[in-house]
Amino acid sequence: METPKRMIPYAVHLPEDIYNKMKDAAKERKASAIVRDAITMIVEGDSVYTTGYKKGVKESIDVVLNNDGAKTISYGKQTIADSIASDLGMLLK
C-alpha cells in the first residue's frame, strides 16, 4: 500500500476549459493527483465513495509506515508500524 516507486507519465488531451482548471490546480500542486485519482477510479470501476475510502486507507498506511515511533517499537517479531499497516490493509480486501 505504499506509494509506487515508479510513476510513468501519460499524456491526456483535454478540452480547453478543463485544461485551464487543471492549470489552476497545478499551481497548488494538485493536478497530477486529480488526474491519477480519476483514472484509477474509472479503471478500477469503483464509486467515488469507494475510491475515496481506499485512498484514505492507503494514505493511513503510509503515515503509519513512516512514523518513527511506530517503526522502532516491536512486539514479537513485528514492528507496531507493520502490525497496524497490515490490519489497515485488511480493510482494502
Wavefront OBJ file of the C-alpha trace (Angstrom):
o trace
v 0.000 0.000 0.000
v 2.984 2.268 -0.194
v 3.310 4.872 -2.908
v 4.539 3.231 -6.113
v 8.286 3.612 -6.567
v 7.937 4.236 -10.285
v 5.438 6.633 -11.813
v 5.066 6.623 -15.596
v 3.980 9.815 -17.397
v 0.879 9.640 -19.587
v -0.441 12.405 -21.855
v -4.150 13.249 -21.994
v -5.974 15.555 -24.400
v -8.415 17.865 -22.613
v -10.986 20.468 -23.676
v -9.658 23.978 -23.125
v -11.945 24.795 -20.188
v -10.879 21.646 -18.322
v -7.238 22.297 -19.233
v -7.478 25.780 -17.689
v -8.948 24.343 -14.477
v -6.150 21.766 -14.340
v -3.620 24.557 -14.854
v -5.055 26.313 -11.803
v -4.903 23.063 -9.825
v -1.284 22.645 -10.913
v -0.404 25.919 -9.202
v -1.497 24.268 -5.949
v 0.369 21.055 -6.884
v -2.877 19.069 -7.111
v -3.259 18.424 -10.856
v -1.374 15.126 -11.064
v -3.210 13.676 -8.083
v -6.593 14.708 -9.509
v -5.901 13.047 -12.853
v -4.334 9.970 -11.237
v -7.282 9.525 -8.849
v -9.866 9.941 -11.610
v -8.154 7.462 -13.917
v -7.727 4.965 -11.088
v -11.409 5.260 -10.160
v -12.545 4.647 -13.740
v -10.122 1.797 -14.459
v -10.896 0.001 -11.178
v -14.630 0.551 -11.673
v -15.188 1.911 -8.173
v -17.659 4.530 -6.990
v -16.450 7.915 -5.808
v -17.087 6.806 -2.215
v -15.119 3.555 -2.571
v -12.257 5.325 -4.303
v -12.039 7.938 -1.534
v -12.240 5.254 1.143
v -9.427 3.226 -0.431
v -7.296 6.339 -0.875
v -7.808 7.266 2.788
v -6.834 3.784 3.962
v -3.736 3.756 1.716
v -2.685 7.190 2.984
v -3.200 5.995 6.567
v -0.950 3.018 5.896
v 1.732 5.335 4.503
v 1.508 7.570 7.602
v 1.851 4.592 9.944
v 4.758 3.083 7.987
v 6.586 6.421 8.069
v 6.033 7.088 11.785
v 9.408 6.912 13.553
v 7.928 5.785 16.862
v 5.829 3.029 15.308
v 8.817 1.835 13.255
v 11.079 1.476 16.294
v 8.720 -0.282 18.725
v 8.345 -4.022 18.259
v 6.060 -6.641 19.712
v 7.256 -10.134 18.994
v 8.992 -10.105 15.627
v 6.899 -7.326 14.085
v 7.088 -3.551 14.454
v 3.994 -1.714 15.579
v 4.015 0.082 12.207
v 3.964 -3.183 10.256
v 1.263 -4.636 12.507
v -1.042 -1.629 12.153
v -0.359 -1.327 8.412
v -1.255 -4.993 7.982
v -4.515 -4.529 9.868
v -5.379 -1.451 7.803
v -4.544 -3.376 4.626
v -7.301 -5.853 5.534
v -9.796 -3.013 5.007
v -8.841 -2.933 1.324
v -9.872 -6.527 0.653
l 1 2 3 4 5 6 7 8 9 10 11 12 13 14 15 16 17 18 19 20 21 22 23 24 25 26 27 28 29 30 31 32 33 34 35 36 37 38 39 40 41 42 43 44 45 46 47 48 49 50 51 52 53 54 55 56 57 58 59 60 61 62 63 64 65 66 67 68 69 70 71 72 73 74 75 76 77 78 79 80 81 82 83 84 85 86 87 88 89 90 91 92 93
